[in-house]
Amino acid sequence: MVTQVRCVGPEAFEEIYPLLARLPTRAMSKQDWRWLLFEYPWAASPPRGWALYADGKAVGFIGAVFSARPLLGRVEKFCNPSSWIVLDEYRYASALLLKPILALKDHTVLSLSLSPAAYCVAATGSAILSRRRAASGASPTRMCTTSGTGSSSGSTASWRRLRS
């Protein structure tokens, strides 16, 4: 079976939603998913994520919430990956969904809810830039860069390419 990854925008929501509905959350309605990942107002254009297709059917998805914020006298672009899901029979191709995100050379990639299993992605060449404990006493925040090596534990991560 041939698989391919495609950039998706708001027009792909209906074909992606059945995947999102499989995620273990009861708090999100269909409209919540639409707004959170496909129609958020602060980024005017796609992509809204990348989908894995097999024979023309969406079998995997990773959302991407983009934003831009002033930081240290410049505007920094961020991408927060979200809602990574791949049907069991296509899990062998899961990492293909990360390639376009890791290729974002001009963005800081930030994940605010990375599970310990997904954090192993840091092994793709990431290194911890800083660690801090949230004021609430929650798990440590880890900031990583896509150059070097990284840790495989933690619940929150950010990684970015070092600029020359």
VMD Tcl script that builds the backbone (N, CA, C; Angstrom):
set m [mol new atoms 492]
animate dup $m
set s [atomselect $m all]
$s set {name element resname resid chain x y z} {
  {N N MET 1 A 0.833 -1.172 0.000}
  {CA C MET 1 A 0.000 0.000 0.000}
  {C C MET 1 A 0.888 1.249 0.000}
  {N N VAL 2 A 0.624 2.181 -0.878}
  {CA C VAL 2 A 1.407 3.398 -0.983}
  {C C VAL 2 A 0.859 4.444 -0.014}
  {N N THR 3 A 1.764 5.020 0.769}
  {CA C THR 3 A 1.369 6.091 1.679}
  {C C THR 3 A 2.073 7.376 1.262}
  {N N GLN 4 A 1.416 8.487 1.543}
  {CA C GLN 4 A 2.018 9.789 1.278}
  {C C GLN 4 A 1.528 10.788 2.308}
  {N N VAL 5 A 2.366 11.770 2.578}
  {CA C VAL 5 A 2.022 12.829 3.521}
  {C C VAL 5 A 1.666 14.074 2.721}
  {N N ARG 6 A 0.556 14.705 3.097}
  {CA C ARG 6 A 0.119 15.941 2.442}
  {C C ARG 6 A -0.157 17.005 3.488}
  {N N CYS 7 A 0.196 18.232 3.129}
  {CA C CYS 7 A -0.160 19.389 3.934}
  {C C CYS 7 A -1.677 19.560 3.833}
  {N N VAL 8 A -2.325 19.830 4.963}
  {CA C VAL 8 A -3.784 20.007 4.932}
  {C C VAL 8 A -4.172 21.346 5.559}
  {N N GLY 9 A -5.250 21.902 5.045}
  {CA C GLY 9 A -5.813 23.143 5.552}
  {C C GLY 9 A -7.253 22.916 5.981}
  {N N PRO 10 A -7.995 24.004 6.186}
  {CA C PRO 10 A -9.378 23.903 6.662}
  {C C PRO 10 A -10.281 23.034 5.788}
  {N N GLU 11 A -10.003 22.985 4.492}
  {CA C GLU 11 A -10.848 22.189 3.589}
  {C C GLU 11 A -10.767 20.687 3.870}
  {N N ALA 12 A -9.755 20.235 4.612}
  {CA C ALA 12 A -9.574 18.805 4.878}
  {C C ALA 12 A -10.231 18.349 6.178}
  {N N PHE 13 A -10.867 19.257 6.901}
  {CA C PHE 13 A -11.393 18.901 8.218}
  {C C PHE 13 A -12.312 17.683 8.184}
  {N N GLU 14 A -13.250 17.634 7.281}
  {CA C GLU 14 A -14.224 16.523 7.272}
  {C C GLU 14 A -13.561 15.166 7.065}
  {N N GLU 15 A -12.482 15.119 6.290}
  {CA C GLU 15 A -11.811 13.828 6.096}
  {C C GLU 15 A -10.857 13.497 7.244}
  {N N ILE 16 A -10.435 14.488 8.006}
  {CA C ILE 16 A -9.544 14.272 9.147}
  {C C ILE 16 A -10.327 14.006 10.432}
  {N N TYR 17 A -11.508 14.582 10.552}
  {CA C TYR 17 A -12.265 14.475 11.806}
  {C C TYR 17 A -12.471 13.031 12.290}
  {N N PRO 18 A -12.766 12.056 11.431}
  {CA C PRO 18 A -12.925 10.689 11.954}
  {C C PRO 18 A -11.684 10.182 12.712}
  {N N LEU 19 A -10.508 10.636 12.325}
  {CA C LEU 19 A -9.295 10.279 13.069}
  {C C LEU 19 A -9.285 10.968 14.425}
  {N N LEU 20 A -9.592 12.260 14.445}
  {CA C LEU 20 A -9.607 13.023 15.700}
  {C C LEU 20 A -10.627 12.450 16.681}
  {N N ALA 21 A -11.736 11.968 16.162}
  {CA C ALA 21 A -12.785 11.399 17.018}
  {C C ALA 21 A -12.310 10.135 17.731}
  {N N ARG 22 A -11.247 9.513 17.249}
  {CA C ARG 22 A -10.690 8.307 17.876}
  {C C ARG 22 A -9.787 8.628 19.068}
  {N N LEU 23 A -9.373 9.882 19.190}
  {CA C LEU 23 A -8.495 10.253 20.305}
  {C C LEU 23 A -9.255 10.129 21.622}
  {N N PRO 24 A -8.559 9.751 22.697}
  {CA C PRO 24 A -9.226 9.483 23.972}
  {C C PRO 24 A -9.576 10.747 24.756}
  {N N THR 25 A -10.394 11.595 24.177}
  {CA C THR 25 A -10.880 12.766 24.895}
  {C C THR 25 A -12.384 12.848 24.714}
  {N N ARG 26 A -13.062 13.067 25.782}
  {CA C ARG 26 A -14.519 13.185 25.717}
  {C C ARG 26 A -14.949 14.657 25.742}
  {N N ALA 27 A -13.998 15.535 26.010}
  {CA C ALA 27 A -14.337 16.941 26.181}
  {C C ALA 27 A -14.457 17.701 24.860}
  {N N MET 28 A -13.955 17.143 23.774}
  {CA C MET 28 A -13.904 17.867 22.502}
  {C C MET 28 A -15.067 17.481 21.589}
  {N N SER 29 A -15.855 18.478 21.213}
  {CA C SER 29 A -16.915 18.257 20.230}
  {C C SER 29 A -16.318 18.388 18.835}
  {N N LYS 30 A -17.078 18.040 17.826}
  {CA C LYS 30 A -16.616 18.195 16.455}
  {C C LYS 30 A -16.285 19.665 16.174}
  {N N GLN 31 A -17.118 20.563 16.651}
  {CA C GLN 31 A -16.877 21.989 16.438}
  {C C GLN 31 A -15.630 22.458 17.182}
  {N N ASP 32 A -15.388 21.899 18.367}
  {CA C ASP 32 A -14.166 22.242 19.110}
  {C C ASP 32 A -12.926 21.865 18.304}
  {N N TRP 33 A -12.938 20.646 17.748}
  {CA C TRP 33 A -11.804 20.205 16.933}
  {C C TRP 33 A -11.634 21.126 15.720}
  {N N ARG 34 A -12.713 21.472 15.082}
  {CA C ARG 34 A -12.644 22.348 13.907}
  {C C ARG 34 A -11.977 23.678 14.280}
  {N N TRP 35 A -12.440 24.290 15.367}
  {CA C TRP 35 A -11.896 25.588 15.752}
  {C C TRP 35 A -10.447 25.469 16.225}
  {N N LEU 36 A -10.154 24.488 17.072}
  {CA C LEU 36 A -8.834 24.344 17.669}
  {C C LEU 36 A -7.743 24.120 16.629}
  {N N LEU 37 A -8.013 23.286 15.624}
  {CA C LEU 37 A -6.962 22.907 14.684}
  {C C LEU 37 A -7.119 23.453 13.271}
  {N N PHE 38 A -8.328 23.795 12.869}
  {CA C PHE 38 A -8.526 24.137 11.467}
  {C C PHE 38 A -9.013 25.558 11.208}
  {N N GLU 39 A -9.575 26.217 12.222}
  {CA C GLU 39 A -10.117 27.560 11.992}
  {C C GLU 39 A -9.674 28.589 13.015}
  {N N TYR 40 A -8.577 28.327 13.697}
  {CA C TYR 40 A -8.132 29.324 14.687}
  {C C TYR 40 A -7.778 30.617 13.957}
  {N N PRO 41 A -8.127 31.753 14.549}
  {CA C PRO 41 A -8.071 33.033 13.834}
  {C C PRO 41 A -6.699 33.703 13.756}
  {N N TRP 42 A -5.719 33.285 14.525}
  {CA C TRP 42 A -4.466 34.042 14.572}
  {C C TRP 42 A -3.460 33.653 13.501}
  {N N ALA 43 A -3.716 32.654 12.702}
  {CA C ALA 43 A -2.850 32.330 11.561}
  {C C ALA 43 A -3.749 32.248 10.339}
  {N N ALA 44 A -3.499 33.116 9.394}
  {CA C ALA 44 A -4.430 33.305 8.286}
  {C C ALA 44 A -4.447 32.191 7.250}
  {N N SER 45 A -3.392 31.421 7.145}
  {CA C SER 45 A -3.365 30.467 6.042}
  {C C SER 45 A -2.882 29.098 6.500}
  {N N PRO 46 A -3.145 28.081 5.675}
  {CA C PRO 46 A -2.630 26.747 5.980}
  {C C PRO 46 A -1.106 26.780 5.990}
  {N N PRO 47 A -0.448 25.762 6.477}
  {CA C PRO 47 A -1.046 24.480 6.813}
  {C C PRO 47 A -1.664 24.478 8.209}
  {N N ARG 48 A -2.570 23.562 8.407}
  {CA C ARG 48 A -3.137 23.303 9.731}
  {C C ARG 48 A -2.624 21.973 10.263}
  {N N GLY 49 A -1.803 21.330 9.475}
  {CA C GLY 49 A -1.211 20.062 9.866}
  {C C GLY 49 A -0.851 19.266 8.633}
  {N N TRP 50 A -0.495 18.022 8.882}
  {CA C TRP 50 A -0.160 17.117 7.786}
  {C C TRP 50 A -0.911 15.820 8.002}
  {N N ALA 51 A -1.368 15.245 6.906}
  {CA C ALA 51 A -2.126 13.995 6.967}
  {C C ALA 51 A -1.376 12.919 6.206}
  {N N LEU 52 A -1.468 11.717 6.709}
  {CA C LEU 52 A -0.924 10.540 6.057}
  {C C LEU 52 A -2.071 9.884 5.299}
  {N N TYR 53 A -1.867 9.674 4.014}
  {CA C TYR 53 A -2.896 9.079 3.171}
  {C C TYR 53 A -2.428 7.729 2.657}
  {N N ALA 54 A -3.345 6.793 2.574}
  {CA C ALA 54 A -3.109 5.491 1.954}
  {C C ALA 54 A -4.263 5.257 0.995}
  {N N ASP 55 A -3.941 5.064 -0.248}
  {CA C ASP 55 A -4.961 4.872 -1.281}
  {C C ASP 55 A -6.028 5.958 -1.253}
  {N N GLY 56 A -5.600 7.204 -1.044}
  {CA C GLY 56 A -6.504 8.346 -1.077}
  {C C GLY 56 A -7.299 8.587 0.188}
  {N N LYS 57 A -7.132 7.744 1.219}
  {CA C LYS 57 A -7.883 7.892 2.474}
  {C C LYS 57 A -6.941 8.368 3.576}
  {N N ALA 58 A -7.412 9.335 4.386}
  {CA C ALA 58 A -6.619 9.816 5.522}
  {C C ALA 58 A -6.538 8.715 6.574}
  {N N VAL 59 A -5.296 8.304 6.894}
  {CA C VAL 59 A -5.080 7.236 7.886}
  {C C VAL 59 A -4.220 7.726 9.048}
  {N N GLY 60 A -3.785 8.991 8.984}
  {CA C GLY 60 A -2.995 9.571 10.053}
  {C C GLY 60 A -3.020 11.078 9.954}
  {N N PHE 61 A -2.713 11.726 11.072}
  {CA C PHE 61 A -2.756 13.189 11.097}
  {C C PHE 61 A -1.895 13.695 12.248}
  {N N ILE 62 A -1.238 14.822 12.019}
  {CA C ILE 62 A -0.628 15.588 13.098}
  {C C ILE 62 A -1.007 17.049 12.854}
  {N N GLY 63 A -1.662 17.636 13.828}
  {CA C GLY 63 A -2.059 19.031 13.716}
  {C C GLY 63 A -0.868 19.945 13.952}
  {N N ALA 64 A -0.982 21.175 13.477}
  {CA C ALA 64 A 0.073 22.166 13.663}
  {C C ALA 64 A -0.590 23.520 13.929}
  {N N VAL 65 A -0.418 24.012 15.128}
  {CA C VAL 65 A -0.974 25.310 15.491}
  {C C VAL 65 A 0.161 26.326 15.378}
  {N N PHE 66 A 0.041 27.214 14.392}
  {CA C PHE 66 A 1.078 28.207 14.122}
  {C C PHE 66 A 0.741 29.529 14.790}
  {N N SER 67 A 1.782 30.234 15.219}
  {CA C SER 67 A 1.615 31.575 15.772}
  {C C SER 67 A 2.925 32.346 15.609}
  {N N ALA 68 A 2.844 33.637 15.811}
  {CA C ALA 68 A 4.024 34.503 15.788}
  {C C ALA 68 A 3.925 35.433 16.982}
  {N N ARG 69 A 5.023 35.584 17.719}
  {CA C ARG 69 A 5.038 36.396 18.936}
  {C C ARG 69 A 6.297 37.248 18.969}
  {N N PRO 70 A 6.189 38.472 19.507}
  {CA C PRO 70 A 7.399 39.267 19.693}
  {C C PRO 70 A 8.272 38.628 20.779}
  {N N LEU 71 A 9.557 38.518 20.495}
  {CA C LEU 71 A 10.477 37.910 21.446}
  {C C LEU 71 A 11.860 38.512 21.240}
  {N N LEU 72 A 12.407 39.119 22.279}
  {CA C LEU 72 A 13.752 39.693 22.238}
  {C C LEU 72 A 13.954 40.639 21.061}
  {N N GLY 73 A 12.956 41.481 20.804}
  {CA C GLY 73 A 13.073 42.498 19.771}
  {C C GLY 73 A 12.817 42.022 18.356}
  {N N ARG 74 A 12.360 40.807 18.190}
  {CA C ARG 74 A 12.028 40.307 16.849}
  {C C ARG 74 A 10.747 39.486 16.946}
  {N N VAL 75 A 10.169 39.167 15.811}
  {CA C VAL 75 A 8.986 38.313 15.787}
  {C C VAL 75 A 9.458 36.875 15.587}
  {N N GLU 76 A 9.116 36.023 16.535}
  {CA C GLU 76 A 9.494 34.616 16.484}
  {C C GLU 76 A 8.280 33.804 16.043}
  {N N LYS 77 A 8.495 32.908 15.111}
  {CA C LYS 77 A 7.408 32.042 14.623}
  {C C LYS 77 A 7.446 30.714 15.372}
  {N N PHE 78 A 6.253 30.262 15.771}
  {CA C PHE 78 A 6.121 29.023 16.529}
  {C C PHE 78 A 5.204 28.042 15.801}
  {N N CYS 79 A 5.469 26.771 16.009}
  {CA C CYS 79 A 4.588 25.700 15.550}
  {C C CYS 79 A 4.409 24.739 16.715}
  {N N ASN 80 A 3.167 24.536 17.127}
  {CA C ASN 80 A 2.855 23.607 18.201}
  {C C ASN 80 A 2.174 22.378 17.596}
  {N N PRO 81 A 2.886 21.253 17.461}
  {CA C PRO 81 A 2.253 20.033 16.964}
  {C C PRO 81 A 1.168 19.575 17.947}
  {N N SER 82 A 0.114 19.003 17.406}
  {CA C SER 82 A -1.011 18.597 18.239}
  {C C SER 82 A -1.707 17.391 17.635}
  {N N SER 83 A -2.279 16.584 18.486}
  {CA C SER 83 A -3.236 15.549 18.054}
  {C C SER 83 A -2.649 14.602 17.012}
  {N N TRP 84 A -1.512 14.009 17.331}
  {CA C TRP 84 A -0.847 13.061 16.432}
  {C C TRP 84 A -1.543 11.721 16.552}
  {N N ILE 85 A -2.143 11.274 15.492}
  {CA C ILE 85 A -2.856 9.995 15.494}
  {C C ILE 85 A -2.641 9.295 14.156}
  {N N VAL 86 A -2.402 7.987 14.228}
  {CA C VAL 86 A -2.238 7.157 13.035}
  {C C VAL 86 A -2.944 5.835 13.318}
  {N N LEU 87 A -3.752 5.387 12.360}
  {CA C LEU 87 A -4.426 4.100 12.523}
  {C C LEU 87 A -3.388 2.998 12.727}
  {N N ASP 88 A -3.728 2.012 13.557}
  {CA C ASP 88 A -2.779 0.961 13.940}
  {C C ASP 88 A -2.060 0.327 12.755}
  {N N GLU 89 A -2.776 0.016 11.717}
  {CA C GLU 89 A -2.159 -0.696 10.587}
  {C C GLU 89 A -1.203 0.168 9.770}
  {N N TYR 90 A -1.128 1.468 10.078}
  {CA C TYR 90 A -0.225 2.380 9.363}
  {C C TYR 90 A 0.823 2.995 10.285}
  {N N ARG 91 A 0.932 2.493 11.504}
  {CA C ARG 91 A 1.876 3.054 12.467}
  {C C ARG 91 A 3.320 2.996 11.967}
  {N N TYR 92 A 3.621 2.053 11.106}
  {CA C TYR 92 A 4.984 1.969 10.559}
  {C C TYR 92 A 5.379 3.264 9.845}
  {N N ALA 93 A 4.402 4.045 9.411}
  {CA C ALA 93 A 4.668 5.280 8.672}
  {C C ALA 93 A 4.462 6.532 9.530}
  {N N SER 94 A 4.255 6.374 10.826}
  {CA C SER 94 A 3.962 7.508 11.719}
  {C C SER 94 A 5.002 8.618 11.654}
  {N N ALA 95 A 6.270 8.248 11.629}
  {CA C ALA 95 A 7.337 9.259 11.662}
  {C C ALA 95 A 7.322 10.149 10.426}
  {N N LEU 96 A 6.708 9.686 9.347}
  {CA C LEU 96 A 6.626 10.525 8.149}
  {C C LEU 96 A 5.879 11.827 8.432}
  {N N LEU 97 A 4.966 11.803 9.398}
  {CA C LEU 97 A 4.223 13.016 9.740}
  {C C LEU 97 A 5.091 14.053 10.452}
  {N N LEU 98 A 6.183 13.618 11.052}
  {CA C LEU 98 A 7.074 14.553 11.730}
  {C C LEU 98 A 8.012 15.277 10.779}
  {N N LYS 99 A 8.317 14.675 9.656}
  {CA C LYS 99 A 9.305 15.259 8.741}
  {C C LYS 99 A 9.010 16.706 8.363}
  {N N PRO 100 A 7.773 17.051 7.974}
  {CA C PRO 100 A 7.541 18.452 7.601}
  {C C PRO 100 A 7.679 19.412 8.781}
  {N N ILE 101 A 7.363 18.955 9.981}
  {CA C ILE 101 A 7.495 19.810 11.156}
  {C C ILE 101 A 8.974 20.030 11.474}
  {N N LEU 102 A 9.750 18.972 11.439}
  {CA C LEU 102 A 11.171 19.092 11.717}
  {C C LEU 102 A 11.898 19.888 10.641}
  {N N ALA 103 A 11.297 20.003 9.471}
  {CA C ALA 103 A 11.894 20.771 8.373}
  {C C ALA 103 A 11.611 22.277 8.476}
  {N N LEU 104 A 10.825 22.698 9.449}
  {CA C LEU 104 A 10.508 24.131 9.626}
  {C C LEU 104 A 11.722 24.845 10.212}
  {N N LYS 105 A 12.608 25.290 9.381}
  {CA C LYS 105 A 13.862 25.894 9.831}
  {C C LYS 105 A 13.677 27.263 10.472}
  {N N ASP 106 A 12.596 27.949 10.171}
  {CA C ASP 106 A 12.402 29.304 10.709}
  {C C ASP 106 A 11.327 29.352 11.792}
  {N N HIS 107 A 11.024 28.224 12.414}
  {CA C HIS 107 A 10.033 28.168 13.486}
  {C C HIS 107 A 10.630 27.505 14.729}
  {N N THR 108 A 10.172 27.932 15.881}
  {CA C THR 108 A 10.421 27.192 17.110}
  {C C THR 108 A 9.276 26.207 17.231}
  {N N VAL 109 A 9.606 24.941 17.381}
  {CA C VAL 109 A 8.594 23.897 17.510}
  {C C VAL 109 A 8.384 23.671 18.997}
  {N N LEU 110 A 7.150 23.836 19.426}
  {CA C LEU 110 A 6.806 23.817 20.840}
  {C C LEU 110 A 5.671 22.837 21.053}
  {N N SER 111 A 5.828 21.945 22.025}
  {CA C SER 111 A 4.734 21.041 22.358}
  {C C SER 111 A 4.434 21.169 23.838}
  {N N LEU 112 A 3.234 21.631 24.136}
  {CA C LEU 112 A 2.844 21.877 25.522}
  {C C LEU 112 A 2.238 20.664 26.205}
  {N N SER 113 A 1.967 19.606 25.460}
  {CA C SER 113 A 1.319 18.444 26.075}
  {C C SER 113 A 1.901 17.144 25.544}
  {N N LEU 114 A 3.191 17.113 25.343}
  {CA C LEU 114 A 3.855 15.952 24.784}
  {C C LEU 114 A 3.871 14.815 25.796}
  {N N SER 115 A 3.404 13.653 25.390}
  {CA C SER 115 A 3.416 12.498 26.279}
  {C C SER 115 A 4.836 11.951 26.369}
  {N N PRO 116 A 5.152 11.218 27.427}
  {CA C PRO 116 A 6.495 10.647 27.539}
  {C C PRO 116 A 6.870 9.772 26.337}
  {N N ALA 117 A 5.925 9.039 25.788}
  {CA C ALA 117 A 6.225 8.204 24.616}
  {C C ALA 117 A 6.561 9.063 23.410}
  {N N ALA 118 A 5.814 10.133 23.190}
  {CA C ALA 118 A 6.082 11.000 22.048}
  {C C ALA 118 A 7.356 11.804 22.246}
  {N N TYR 119 A 7.744 12.043 23.489}
  {CA C TYR 119 A 8.948 12.820 23.760}
  {C C TYR 119 A 10.197 12.132 23.230}
  {N N CYS 120 A 10.119 10.831 23.002}
  {CA C CYS 120 A 11.257 10.100 22.448}
  {C C CYS 120 A 11.669 10.661 21.101}
  {N N VAL 121 A 10.827 11.464 20.484}
  {CA C VAL 121 A 11.170 12.125 19.232}
  {C C VAL 121 A 12.429 12.962 19.419}
  {N N ALA 122 A 12.710 13.386 20.627}
  {CA C ALA 122 A 13.919 14.157 20.889}
  {C C ALA 122 A 15.158 13.407 20.442}
  {N N ALA 123 A 15.069 12.106 20.342}
  {CA C ALA 123 A 16.200 11.298 19.899}
  {C C ALA 123 A 16.523 11.543 18.425}
  {N N THR 124 A 15.705 12.323 17.715}
  {CA C THR 124 A 15.979 12.622 16.307}
  {C C THR 124 A 17.082 13.650 16.157}
  {N N GLY 125 A 17.760 13.986 17.231}
  {CA C GLY 125 A 18.847 14.951 17.161}
  {C C GLY 125 A 18.566 16.193 17.968}
  {N N SER 126 A 17.783 16.086 19.031}
  {CA C SER 126 A 17.443 17.246 19.846}
  {C C SER 126 A 18.277 17.261 21.117}
  {N N ALA 127 A 18.448 18.429 21.669}
  {CA C ALA 127 A 19.153 18.579 22.942}
  {C C ALA 127 A 18.358 19.514 23.833}
  {N N ILE 128 A 18.407 19.288 25.122}
  {CA C ILE 128 A 17.687 20.132 26.072}
  {C C ILE 128 A 18.386 21.484 26.162}
  {N N LEU 129 A 17.644 22.557 25.944}
  {CA C LEU 129 A 18.177 23.914 26.095}
  {C C LEU 129 A 17.993 24.403 27.519}
  {N N SER 130 A 16.835 24.109 28.111}
  {CA C SER 130 A 16.614 24.536 29.492}
  {C C SER 130 A 15.554 23.655 30.123}
  {N N ARG 131 A 15.558 23.641 31.453}
  {CA C ARG 131 A 14.569 22.907 32.229}
  {C C ARG 131 A 14.048 23.830 33.303}
  {N N ARG 132 A 12.758 23.768 33.532}
  {CA C ARG 132 A 12.201 24.532 34.638}
  {C C ARG 132 A 10.948 23.836 35.119}
  {N N ARG 133 A 10.592 24.072 36.356}
  {CA C ARG 133 A 9.377 23.511 36.921}
  {C C ARG 133 A 8.319 24.592 36.900}
  {N N ALA 134 A 7.138 24.236 36.422}
  {CA C ALA 134 A 6.040 25.201 36.375}
  {C C ALA 134 A 5.683 25.640 37.791}
  {N N ALA 135 A 5.171 26.857 37.930}
  {CA C ALA 135 A 4.810 27.397 39.241}
  {C C ALA 135 A 3.793 26.521 39.949}
  {N N SER 136 A 2.985 25.786 39.181}
  {CA C SER 136 A 1.959 24.935 39.778}
  {C C SER 136 A 2.537 23.658 40.358}
  {N N GLY 137 A 3.858 23.408 40.131}
  {CA C GLY 137 A 4.453 22.165 40.598}
  {C C GLY 137 A 4.274 21.042 39.596}
  {N N ALA 138 A 3.775 21.375 38.410}
  {CA C ALA 138 A 3.577 20.355 37.375}
  {C C ALA 138 A 4.923 19.848 36.883}
  {N N SER 139 A 4.903 18.922 35.968}
  {CA C SER 139 A 6.131 18.326 35.469}
  {C C SER 139 A 7.035 19.359 34.803}
  {N N PRO 140 A 8.333 19.074 34.723}
  {CA C PRO 140 A 9.283 20.051 34.176}
  {C C PRO 140 A 8.984 20.403 32.727}
  {N N THR 141 A 9.296 21.623 32.380}
  {CA C THR 141 A 9.245 22.060 30.990}
  {C C THR 141 A 10.626 21.817 30.409}
  {N N ARG 142 A 10.696 21.282 29.227}
  {CA C ARG 142 A 11.975 21.029 28.588}
  {C C ARG 142 A 11.993 21.754 27.258}
  {N N MET 143 A 13.069 22.438 26.988}
  {CA C MET 143 A 13.233 23.106 25.703}
  {C C MET 143 A 14.415 22.452 25.012}
  {N N CYS 144 A 14.224 22.054 23.788}
  {CA C CYS 144 A 15.234 21.295 23.074}
  {C C CYS 144 A 15.536 21.935 21.737}
  {N N THR 145 A 16.680 21.605 21.187}
  {CA C THR 145 A 17.031 22.050 19.851}
  {C C THR 145 A 17.238 20.830 18.970}
  {N N THR 146 A 17.016 20.963 17.690}
  {CA C THR 146 A 17.134 19.814 16.803}
  {C C THR 146 A 18.573 19.545 16.397}
  {N N SER 147 A 19.533 20.025 17.157}
  {CA C SER 147 A 20.942 19.682 16.956}
  {C C SER 147 A 21.452 19.081 18.251}
  {N N GLY 148 A 22.111 17.963 18.195}
  {CA C GLY 148 A 22.636 17.331 19.398}
  {C C GLY 148 A 21.806 16.145 19.802}
  {N N THR 149 A 21.835 15.802 21.097}
  {CA C THR 149 A 21.059 14.671 21.583}
  {C C THR 149 A 20.185 15.122 22.715}
  {N N GLY 150 A 19.140 14.372 22.997}
  {CA C GLY 150 A 18.192 14.821 24.006}
  {C C GLY 150 A 17.752 13.722 24.938}
  {N N SER 151 A 16.908 14.083 25.837}
  {CA C SER 151 A 16.366 13.183 26.826}
  {C C SER 151 A 15.125 12.501 26.283}
  {N N SER 152 A 14.718 11.427 26.914}
  {CA C SER 152 A 13.517 10.739 26.447}
  {C C SER 152 A 12.431 10.731 27.508}
  {N N SER 153 A 12.444 11.699 28.421}
  {CA C SER 153 A 11.367 11.768 29.394}
  {C C SER 153 A 10.935 13.210 29.545}
  {N N GLY 154 A 9.753 13.406 30.084}
  {CA C GLY 154 A 9.247 14.758 30.266}
  {C C GLY 154 A 7.870 14.879 29.671}
  {N N SER 155 A 7.167 15.950 30.001}
  {CA C SER 155 A 5.814 16.076 29.501}
  {C C SER 155 A 5.606 17.301 28.631}
  {N N THR 156 A 6.559 18.191 28.594}
  {CA C THR 156 A 6.428 19.399 27.787}
  {C C THR 156 A 7.755 19.626 27.091}
  {N N ALA 157 A 7.722 19.928 25.802}
  {CA C ALA 157 A 8.987 20.084 25.094}
  {C C ALA 157 A 8.902 21.153 24.031}
  {N N SER 158 A 10.033 21.714 23.747}
  {CA C SER 158 A 10.175 22.659 22.648}
  {C C SER 158 A 11.509 22.377 22.007}
  {N N TRP 159 A 11.559 22.373 20.704}
  {CA C TRP 159 A 12.846 22.213 20.063}
  {C C TRP 159 A 12.923 23.138 18.872}
  {N N ARG 160 A 14.115 23.550 18.515}
  {CA C ARG 160 A 14.295 24.472 17.411}
  {C C ARG 160 A 15.636 24.218 16.766}
  {N N ARG 161 A 15.748 24.570 15.529}
  {CA C ARG 161 A 17.030 24.486 14.827}
  {C C ARG 161 A 17.876 25.672 15.257}
  {N N LEU 162 A 19.133 25.400 15.462}
  {CA C LEU 162 A 20.051 26.493 15.769}
  {C C LEU 162 A 20.330 27.267 14.507}
  {N N ARG 163 A 20.325 28.565 14.624}
  {CA C ARG 163 A 20.626 29.412 13.466}
  {C C ARG 163 A 22.115 29.702 13.455}
  {N N SER 164 A 22.731 29.739 12.245}
  {CA C SER 164 A 24.157 30.030 12.180}
  {C C SER 164 A 24.408 31.500 12.402}
}
mol reanalyze $m
mol bondsrecalc $m
mol representation Tube
mol addrep $m
